[in-house]
Amino acid sequence: MSPLKEEHFVMLRTALDSEFLPNLPPLLDTTKPPDEKLTKNHSRAFSAFALHNVCGVSKIDAARAVIDDFDDYGVDAIYYHAPTETLF
């Protein structure tokens, strides 16, 4: 798969910033510099974006399903879709 073209990346970043980032749970590690927190939050927002697009869940519910934090080496988000009894 080829990388995103710059104009598509800008559109994605804009959607992440406006539609997902504001609804993410707060990061637990508040000691990181602002640029690291923003990078981490963009990664977390992308998890919500994926849930929203794969599962059809609302943007707010997708953002609330994010459990990712710094250095956790684990699951980024978890969502149970009851109609299909599927855990994402």
C-alpha positions as CSV (number, residue, x, y, z in Angstrom):
1,M,0.0,0.0,0.0
2,S,1.3,3.4,-0.9
3,P,1.5,6.2,1.7
4,L,-1.2,8.9,1.7
5,K,-0.8,11.8,-0.6
6,E,-0.2,15.0,1.3
7,E,-3.6,16.5,0.5
8,H,-5.3,13.3,1.9
9,F,-3.1,13.4,5.0
10,V,-4.2,17.0,5.7
11,M,-7.8,16.0,5.3
12,L,-7.4,13.0,7.7
13,R,-5.5,15.1,10.3
14,T,-8.2,17.8,10.1
15,A,-10.9,15.2,10.7
16,L,-9.0,13.6,13.6
17,D,-8.4,17.0,15.2
18,S,-12.0,18.3,15.0
19,E,-14.1,15.1,15.2
20,F,-12.2,12.7,17.4
21,L,-9.5,14.3,19.5
22,P,-11.9,16.4,21.6
23,N,-13.8,13.3,22.7
24,L,-10.8,11.1,23.7
25,P,-10.3,10.2,27.3
26,P,-7.4,12.1,28.9
27,L,-3.9,10.7,28.8
28,L,-2.8,9.3,32.1
29,D,0.9,10.4,31.7
30,T,0.8,14.1,31.8
31,T,4.6,14.5,32.2
32,K,5.3,14.2,28.5
33,P,6.1,17.4,26.4
34,P,3.1,18.9,24.5
35,D,4.4,17.7,21.1
36,E,4.6,14.1,22.3
37,K,1.1,14.3,23.7
38,L,-0.2,15.7,20.5
39,T,1.4,12.9,18.5
40,K,0.1,10.3,20.9
41,N,-3.4,11.8,20.7
42,H,-3.3,11.7,16.9
43,S,-2.5,8.0,17.1
44,R,-5.4,7.5,19.6
45,A,-7.8,9.5,17.4
46,F,-6.9,7.3,14.4
47,S,-8.0,4.3,16.5
48,A,-11.3,6.0,17.0
49,F,-11.5,6.9,13.3
50,A,-11.0,3.2,12.5
51,L,-13.7,2.1,14.9
52,H,-16.1,4.6,13.5
53,N,-15.5,3.5,9.9
54,V,-15.4,-0.2,10.5
55,C,-18.2,-0.6,13.0
56,G,-20.4,2.4,12.1
57,V,-20.3,3.5,15.8
58,S,-20.7,7.3,16.4
59,K,-17.6,9.4,16.5
60,I,-18.1,10.1,20.2
61,D,-18.6,6.5,21.2
62,A,-15.6,5.5,19.0
63,A,-13.4,8.1,20.8
64,R,-14.7,6.9,24.2
65,A,-13.6,3.3,23.3
66,V,-10.0,4.4,23.1
67,I,-7.9,3.0,26.0
68,D,-4.4,3.6,24.6
69,D,-1.7,5.5,26.6
70,F,2.0,6.0,26.5
71,D,4.2,2.9,26.7
72,D,1.4,0.5,27.4
73,Y,2.3,-2.0,24.6
74,G,-1.3,-3.1,24.5
75,V,-4.7,-2.7,23.0
76,D,-5.5,0.8,21.6
77,A,-9.3,0.6,21.7
78,I,-12.0,-1.9,22.5
79,Y,-15.6,-1.9,21.3
80,Y,-18.3,-4.5,21.6
81,H,-20.8,-4.4,18.8
82,A,-23.9,-6.1,20.3
83,P,-25.9,-6.7,17.1
84,T,-23.2,-8.9,15.7
85,E,-21.8,-10.0,19.0
86,T,-18.3,-8.9,17.8
87,L,-15.5,-7.5,19.9
88,F,-13.3,-5.0,18.1
